[in-house]
Amino acid sequence: PEFHGRMREAYDGLSIDAIITSSGRCERSVDDRPGDDTFDFLGAISGSRRGPMTFVIDDSDPHGTEVRTLREFAARTVRTRVMGPTWIAGMMMHAADGAAEVAHLAGQVLRWGRVDGTTESWMFGAVAESFVFDRRVREWMERNNPLAACQTMGCLFEAASRGLWKPSESQMGCLKDLYLEA
């Protein structure tokens, strides 16, 4: 948090009209897995007072490249992966590694919201419904990678504490009970 604040101040002081960055990756096993440096840089830029938009060039479709805002990219990822039964079933075939990938995706959604406010409350609701409140998925995670199950729930607690997710009282109570059982 302190680092991001210093970076935002530095970018706010720049007298330029645009900042364009590019990052090329050939691998698409997880939607957006930039290193810490990339996150620090993009988070500081997009969170500055100047408010530049962040775009993602999505070349995952061999038939064409799409340019999306980071908000559109995050929403698409939540719809296709977090809410995607095919993706979840694929992760379940990989036992502990699949559960770790689920936790990583939950963390990715949290980082998008924490760094530049890209996320919306429904995205965390989807994480909760798909990975925690769905008994079959939660028990699979707890059985194969208990740490990943706890990390996923931890992301939801942090999202709620930061105001990124607005769970109902019953959702928060259920989350607390499940965390204590895990």
The 8 nearest C-alpha neighbors of each residue, nearest first, counted from 0:
[[1, 3, 2, 4, 5, 114, 113, 6],
 [2, 0, 4, 3, 5, 6, 7, 8],
 [1, 3, 5, 4, 0, 6, 39, 7],
 [4, 2, 6, 0, 5, 1, 43, 7],
 [3, 5, 1, 7, 2, 6, 0, 8],
 [6, 4, 8, 2, 3, 7, 9, 1],
 [7, 5, 3, 9, 43, 8, 4, 2],
 [6, 8, 43, 47, 4, 10, 9, 5],
 [9, 7, 11, 5, 6, 10, 4, 12],
 [8, 10, 6, 12, 7, 11, 5, 13],
 [11, 9, 7, 13, 12, 8, 6, 44],
 [12, 10, 8, 9, 13, 47, 7, 48],
 [11, 13, 10, 9, 8, 14, 7, 15],
 [14, 12, 10, 11, 15, 9, 16, 8],
 [13, 15, 12, 16, 11, 10, 17, 49],
 [16, 14, 13, 17, 18, 12, 10, 11],
 [15, 17, 14, 18, 13, 49, 51, 19],
 [18, 16, 15, 19, 51, 14, 49, 52],
 [17, 19, 20, 16, 15, 51, 44, 52],
 [18, 20, 17, 21, 53, 54, 51, 52],
 [21, 19, 18, 22, 41, 53, 54, 40],
 [20, 22, 23, 19, 56, 55, 54, 24],
 [21, 23, 24, 20, 37, 33, 56, 55],
 [22, 24, 21, 25, 56, 26, 58, 57],
 [25, 23, 26, 22, 27, 33, 58, 31],
 [24, 26, 27, 23, 58, 59, 28, 22],
 [25, 27, 24, 28, 29, 30, 59, 23],
 [28, 26, 29, 30, 25, 59, 24, 31],
 [29, 27, 26, 30, 31, 32, 100, 25],
 [30, 28, 27, 31, 32, 104, 26, 100],
 [31, 29, 27, 32, 28, 76, 104, 72],
 [32, 30, 29, 33, 107, 27, 28, 73],
 [31, 33, 29, 30, 34, 107, 27, 28],
 [34, 32, 37, 31, 38, 35, 36, 22],
 [33, 35, 37, 36, 38, 32, 39, 31],
 [34, 36, 38, 37, 39, 33, 40, 32],
 [37, 35, 39, 34, 38, 40, 33, 41],
 [36, 38, 40, 34, 35, 39, 33, 41],
 [39, 37, 35, 41, 40, 36, 42, 33],
 [38, 40, 36, 42, 37, 41, 43, 35],
 [39, 41, 37, 43, 38, 42, 36, 44],
 [42, 40, 44, 38, 43, 39, 45, 37],
 [43, 41, 114, 39, 45, 44, 40, 38],
 [42, 44, 7, 46, 6, 40, 41, 3],
 [45, 43, 41, 47, 42, 46, 40, 10],
 [44, 46, 42, 51, 47, 50, 43, 115],
 [47, 45, 115, 43, 44, 42, 50, 7],
 [46, 48, 7, 49, 44, 50, 45, 11],
 [49, 47, 50, 11, 46, 7, 45, 10],
 [50, 48, 47, 51, 11, 45, 46, 10],
 [51, 49, 48, 47, 45, 52, 46, 44],
 [52, 50, 45, 49, 53, 44, 17, 18],
 [51, 53, 45, 50, 54, 68, 69, 44],
 [52, 54, 69, 68, 45, 51, 55, 41],
 [55, 53, 68, 69, 67, 52, 56, 66],
 [54, 56, 67, 66, 69, 57, 68, 53],
 [55, 57, 66, 65, 58, 67, 54, 64],
 [56, 58, 65, 59, 64, 55, 66, 67],
 [57, 59, 64, 60, 56, 65, 63, 61],
 [58, 60, 57, 61, 27, 64, 63, 65],
 [59, 61, 62, 58, 63, 64, 57, 65],
 [60, 62, 63, 59, 58, 64, 57, 65],
 [63, 61, 60, 64, 58, 59, 65, 57],
 [62, 64, 61, 60, 65, 58, 59, 57],
 [63, 65, 58, 57, 60, 66, 56, 62],
 [66, 64, 57, 56, 67, 58, 63, 55],
 [65, 67, 56, 55, 57, 54, 64, 68],
 [68, 66, 55, 54, 71, 72, 69, 65],
 [67, 69, 54, 71, 70, 53, 55, 72],
 [68, 70, 72, 54, 71, 53, 55, 73],
 [71, 69, 117, 73, 68, 72, 74, 118],
 [72, 70, 74, 68, 69, 73, 67, 75],
 [71, 73, 69, 75, 70, 74, 67, 68],
 [72, 74, 76, 70, 75, 71, 69, 77],
 [75, 73, 71, 77, 76, 72, 78, 70],
 [76, 74, 78, 72, 73, 77, 79, 71],
 [75, 77, 73, 79, 74, 78, 80, 72],
 [76, 78, 81, 74, 80, 75, 79, 82],
 [79, 77, 82, 75, 76, 80, 81, 74],
 [80, 78, 83, 76, 77, 82, 75, 81],
 [79, 81, 83, 77, 82, 86, 76, 78],
 [80, 82, 77, 83, 126, 78, 79, 129],
 [83, 81, 78, 80, 79, 77, 129, 84],
 [82, 84, 80, 79, 86, 85, 81, 87],
 [83, 85, 87, 86, 88, 82, 80, 81],
 [84, 86, 88, 83, 87, 89, 80, 90],
 [87, 85, 89, 83, 88, 84, 80, 90],
 [86, 88, 84, 90, 89, 85, 91, 83],
 [89, 87, 91, 85, 90, 86, 84, 92],
 [90, 88, 86, 87, 92, 91, 85, 93],
 [89, 91, 97, 87, 92, 88, 93, 86],
 [90, 92, 88, 93, 89, 94, 97, 87],
 [91, 93, 89, 90, 94, 88, 97, 87],
 [94, 92, 97, 91, 90, 96, 95, 89],
 [93, 95, 97, 143, 96, 91, 92, 98],
 [96, 94, 143, 144, 98, 97, 99, 93],
 [97, 95, 99, 98, 93, 94, 100, 90],
 [96, 98, 90, 93, 100, 94, 99, 95],
 [97, 99, 101, 95, 100, 140, 96, 147],
 [98, 100, 96, 102, 147, 97, 101, 103],
 [99, 101, 103, 97, 98, 102, 104, 96],
 [100, 102, 98, 104, 103, 99, 105, 97],
 [103, 101, 151, 105, 99, 147, 100, 104],
 [104, 102, 100, 106, 101, 105, 107, 99],
 [103, 105, 107, 101, 106, 102, 100, 108],
 [106, 104, 102, 108, 107, 103, 151, 101],
 [107, 105, 103, 109, 104, 108, 154, 110],
 [106, 108, 104, 110, 109, 105, 103, 111],
 [107, 109, 111, 105, 106, 110, 104, 112],
 [108, 110, 106, 112, 107, 111, 113, 154],
 [111, 109, 113, 107, 112, 108, 114, 106],
 [112, 110, 108, 109, 117, 114, 113, 107],
 [113, 111, 116, 118, 117, 109, 110, 114],
 [112, 114, 110, 111, 115, 109, 116, 163],
 [115, 113, 42, 111, 112, 110, 116, 46],
 [114, 116, 46, 117, 42, 112, 45, 113],
 [117, 115, 112, 118, 113, 114, 111, 119],
 [116, 118, 70, 112, 111, 115, 69, 119],
 [119, 117, 112, 116, 111, 122, 70, 120],
 [118, 120, 121, 122, 163, 117, 164, 123],
 [119, 121, 164, 122, 123, 163, 165, 124],
 [122, 120, 124, 123, 119, 125, 164, 118],
 [123, 121, 125, 124, 120, 119, 77, 126],
 [124, 122, 126, 125, 121, 120, 164, 127],
 [123, 125, 121, 127, 122, 126, 128, 120],
 [124, 126, 122, 128, 123, 127, 129, 121],
 [127, 125, 123, 129, 124, 128, 130, 81],
 [126, 128, 131, 124, 125, 130, 129, 132],
 [129, 127, 132, 125, 126, 133, 130, 131],
 [130, 128, 126, 133, 127, 125, 131, 82],
 [129, 131, 127, 126, 136, 137, 128, 133],
 [132, 130, 127, 137, 133, 128, 129, 134],
 [133, 131, 128, 134, 127, 130, 129, 137],
 [134, 132, 131, 129, 136, 135, 128, 130],
 [133, 135, 137, 136, 132, 138, 131, 130],
 [134, 136, 138, 137, 133, 139, 140, 132],
 [137, 135, 139, 138, 134, 133, 130, 140],
 [138, 136, 131, 140, 134, 139, 135, 130],
 [137, 139, 141, 140, 135, 136, 134, 142],
 [138, 140, 136, 142, 137, 141, 143, 135],
 [141, 139, 137, 143, 144, 138, 148, 142],
 [142, 140, 145, 138, 144, 139, 148, 143],
 [141, 143, 139, 140, 138, 144, 145, 137],
 [144, 142, 95, 140, 94, 141, 139, 145],
 [143, 145, 95, 140, 147, 146, 141, 142],
 [146, 144, 141, 148, 147, 140, 149, 142],
 [145, 147, 149, 148, 144, 150, 141, 99],
 [146, 148, 150, 102, 99, 144, 145, 149],
 [147, 149, 145, 151, 146, 140, 150, 141],
 [150, 148, 152, 146, 151, 147, 153, 145],
 [151, 149, 153, 147, 152, 148, 146, 102],
 [152, 150, 102, 154, 148, 153, 149, 105],
 [151, 153, 155, 149, 154, 150, 156, 148],
 [154, 152, 150, 156, 155, 151, 149, 157],
 [155, 153, 157, 151, 152, 156, 106, 158],
 [154, 156, 158, 152, 153, 157, 159, 151],
 [157, 155, 153, 159, 158, 154, 160, 152],
 [156, 158, 160, 154, 155, 159, 161, 153],
 [157, 159, 163, 155, 161, 164, 156, 160],
 [160, 158, 164, 162, 156, 157, 161, 163],
 [159, 161, 157, 162, 158, 156, 163, 164],
 [162, 160, 158, 159, 163, 157, 164, 113],
 [163, 161, 159, 164, 160, 158, 165, 120],
 [162, 164, 158, 161, 120, 159, 165, 119],
 [165, 163, 120, 159, 158, 162, 123, 166],
 [164, 166, 159, 120, 162, 167, 163, 124],
 [167, 165, 170, 164, 171, 168, 159, 124],
 [166, 168, 170, 169, 171, 165, 172, 164],
 [167, 169, 171, 170, 172, 166, 173, 165],
 [168, 170, 172, 167, 171, 173, 166, 174],
 [171, 169, 173, 167, 172, 168, 166, 174],
 [172, 170, 174, 168, 173, 169, 166, 175],
 [173, 171, 169, 175, 174, 170, 168, 176],
 [172, 174, 170, 176, 171, 175, 169, 177],
 [175, 173, 171, 177, 172, 176, 178, 170],
 [176, 174, 178, 172, 173, 177, 171, 179],
 [177, 175, 173, 179, 178, 174, 172, 180],
 [176, 178, 180, 174, 179, 175, 173, 181],
 [179, 177, 175, 181, 180, 176, 174, 149],
 [178, 180, 176, 177, 181, 175, 174, 149],
 [179, 181, 177, 178, 176, 175, 174, 141],
 [180, 178, 179, 177, 141, 149, 145, 148]]
